[in-house]
């Protein structure tokens, strides 16, 4: 089995617009999906949500800019690590993610052991 990361991308404005009840319902869907991955032996590390604030340090000059985003409507909001036999299986497993209900995306990336 190989290890993959799922980088969750979503619109921060959409997340902030949800009521507490909607947030609770969405959290339950996320927990259910991750529990299914865990029970089937695919979830290695999970449930890490990222704040929308951040800084980016770039180049030799180490210049600092606000925000880690390429586009504000498409920022990385969290990640998990999963085990799968290959990239195709990891991609298929990601399709159960609740982020798709809000038109978000999952970037599936292999982890290369050091």
Residue, then its C-alpha position, 0 to 999 in steps of 0.5 A: x500500500x502507498x500513502x496519498x494526501x487529499x488536499x481539500x480545496x473550497x471557497x472560504x465564503x461558502x463555508x463562512x455562510x453556513x449556519x451553525x446547524x448546517x456546519x454541524x450537519x456537514x461535520x457529521x458527513x465528514x466524520x462518517x466518510x472518514x470513519x468509513x475510510x478508517x474502518x476499511x483500513x485506508x485512513x492513516x491520519x485525518x481530520x486536520x482542518x486548516x485556517x484560512x489565514x496564512x503567509x507565503x514566503x517566496x524566493x531567495x529574498x524570502x519575501x512574505x505575502x498574506x494568504x496562502x491562496x492562488x485564488x481566494x475562492x479556491x483555498x486549501x481548507x484541510x488534508x488527510x493521509x490515506x493508504x491505497x494500492x495505487x493512485x487510481x484507487x486513492x482517486x476513487x476513494x476520494x469521490x465519497x468526500x462531502x466537499x463535493x456537495x459545496x462544489x469543492x475539490x480534492x487534490x489527490x497526491x502520492x506521498x514519496x517516502x524520504 
